[in-house]
Amino acid sequence: MYNIQLHNPQERPIHIRSRASHFDSFIFGSLEVRVKQRVGRTRAQAARDGLDNYTLHFHARACGVSRDNGPYQRIEPGDLLVLDQTRTSSSWLNGQDDLFLVVPRPILAPLLGAPDEHNAHVISGKNPLVSLFRSHLCELYRAAPELSPEAARAVIRPTLDLAAAAINGSAHEGQSITLQSALTARICRYIEEHALEPDLTAARIAAAFGMSQRRLYYLMAGHGGVAGHVQQVRLRRAKAAIVAPVSRHMSIAEIAGNFGFSDPTNFSRVFRRAFGMSPREMRAFAAEGRLGELTGHRNARSMWDWMRHLR
C-alpha cells in the first residue's frame, strides 16, 4: 500500500504491531512502529490496488504530511489526519502510535460536505468535535474485543456520523443524537478510569463535565443510571480479579472489599445477577480452564483481506 523509507536505513530489525477490528462498514485499530520513516502512496500504487477508501488517523507523536508533493504540514498529537487512498500523499513519521479508521468512500463521502477535498487534511485536536471523535475511538478501541456482533453493528452509524462531523466541522440535525451518545461515552470512560475511588459521586462526575446532575442522570439513564453504571464497572473489575490466577490466594470477601463491596452477601447477590453464577462458581469455572465456554471464539481473516473487501 505504501512506499516506506527509513530515516536510518541501518536500523534493524523493524517491529510493527497492529491490532484491528472489522466492523462490516469500516476497519478500526491501532498501529505501532518504533522507527522514524517516510511513508508515501503513489498514483501507481493507487491504480494497482484499486483501494477507494479514506483513512483517518490520530497520531500520538508529532509528524508531518504532504499532499501531491507539496510542502509538509505539521501534525500535532491529537490532531485528526484524513488521507484519501485514491490520491498521492507523503508522511514524515517519528515512529507511530496511532489509532486509524479505514472507511470506503461510498459510505463516508455522502456524509461529507466536500468529499474530494480531504486528502492530507489535518484538523486540529482542539476542535471540540475532533476531541469528541477521538474520545469515542479510544473508548471503542478498549471495548472492541468484547463487543458482540450486534453491539458492533450498533456503533457503526454513530462512529461514521462522528467522523463526518469532525471532518466537516459541524453536525447536522440528524447527528445530534450521535453527539449526545458520544458525550455519554466520555462520561462512561471517566467512570471506568475513576471507578475504584470512593468519592466517585454524581456531583463529582457532573462537575468534571461542566453539567448539572439532572442532565447527567438523563444521559446515563440508558446505562443503568450513574450508581448502577459505577457498580457494573466495579463488578467487572472484581470478576477479572476472581478468575485471575494471581488472585487465587485471596478470599472472595477480600476481593469484594478491594472493589468497593463491603457486604459479601450483597456482593454475591449482585454478582450472580450480573453474570449468572456466584463468585465461587465463577472462580471454579476459571480454575477448570472453562472460561472459553462463556466467551466463545471467533475466526478472523487478515486485515489486508478486510480492506480489499470493504464495501
Beta strands, then each sheet from edge to edge (+ up, - down):
strand 1: 3-6
strand 2: 16-22
strand 3: 27-41
strand 4: 53-59
strand 5: 63-67
strand 6: 73-75
strand 7: 80-84
strand 8: 89-104
strand 9: 121-123
sheet 1: 1+ 3- 2+
sheet 2: 1+ 3- 8+ 4- 7+ 9-
sheet 3: 1+ 3- 8+ 5- 6+
end
